[in-house]
Amino acid sequence: MLARSGPLYGPKSGIGWPQIYRYPPLFLVFFFPFALLPLRLAALLWAALKFVVLGFLGHALFSRFRIEGFGLQLLSVLPALPYLAVEFHYGNVQFFIFALVAAVFLWLEKHPVLASVILALAISLKVWPLFFVPYLVARKRLLVGGLTLVFVAGFTLLPAAYFGWHANASLLHEWAREEFGIAATSGEPAVIGFPSQSLHGVLMRFLTSINYAGLTDSNYPKLNFASVDPRAIEFLWVVLSAAGYVGLLVLARKSQSQELALDSIAFCALLLLQPFTQIGDLVILLWPVTAAVAALYYHQDLPEWVRASLYLALSMIVLKPLVPTREAQRFLQVAGIDFAALSLLTAGLIGIHLRRPQKSANLFLLEH
């Protein structure tokens, strides 16, 4: 970008193909200061900024969920530590985007316009936060949803100040072409580094024959018990994901309170329903895990199946990194252990959301 010596997207970009990490022009502009620094210093500042953001985000979550005392705070963060470690190690931008979306839900009631700006920024840097715009509309936050789309348009045009109008439009076209082109490529291992923990990934691994030769680590075992046409599985995934998303919107529409358990379900739904969920993407579980720990601590009258679901999910998340040998870890990833834990966590949170009349939901209500 700085040298203007070649294309920024596509096979001729010079940064490998498939171009897995492809961000829109706005991200390039925001990353500009890091590009001017020596690599080691830039990496150090990038990591340090993540720890600072994690501190502020953790404090905000503890305050909102009334997590008091070091012991309880440690318990609420512990299940998410493996995912934080992976995300911080690989240096992705996922954690920053998650922190922006979390800030939206934390500030939604007091500062709706600011929440709209933050959500628009997150969408403009990486597309997946768009998942929450219909969710907010279903929660009757029409102003926030509408303003978000307006600000997205503004942020998308902002890089034109550096690139120029025509160049920015061309870059957006190139980025969108690669984004949708790679996303539509069949055979998930060709385009991601780890076995996906989303519904799509699990269906593909169990119901189709996948060739792992395209991965850096090609030693993952094959656990498929069928070899169905991948196109049929893609169609099945679209139907199931659409049904799951509609279910989330129905829950949001019928909710009469601003219950943070519902936001936790939305975070889980994103991970379950999106096309690819890598291990680092599961850093998003910091919010749902905190909600689950708070519910288990403050509500001793939870139904047994809800408590069992939450305890089992948290135990699986904590114990998985302790399993020895690479072979066992590869097996757990292909078997979808994180997907199973995520599903159990989602089921427990839905049970919390549905079990109580909205007026008595005193734990997750926004009281201020």
Secondary structure, 3 states (H helix, E strand, C coil): CCCCCCCCCCHHHCCCCCCCCCCCHHHHHHCHHHHCCCHHHHHHHHHHHHHHHHHHHHHHHHHHCCCCCHHHHHHHHHHHHHHHHHHHHHCCCHHHHHHHHHHHHHHCCCCHHHHHHHHHHHHHHCCHHHHHHHHHHHCCCHHHHHHHHHHHHHHHHCCHHHHCHHHHHHHHHHHHHHHHHHHCCCCHHHCCCCCCCCHHHHHHHHHCCCCHHHCCCCCCCCCCCCCCCHHHHHHHHHHHHHHHHHHHHHHHHHCCCCEHHHHHHHHHHHHHHCCCCCHHHHHHHHHHHHHHHHHHHHCCCCCHHHHHHHHHHHHHHHHHHHCCCHHHHHHHHHHCHHHHHHHHHHHHHHHHHHHCCHHHCCCCECCC
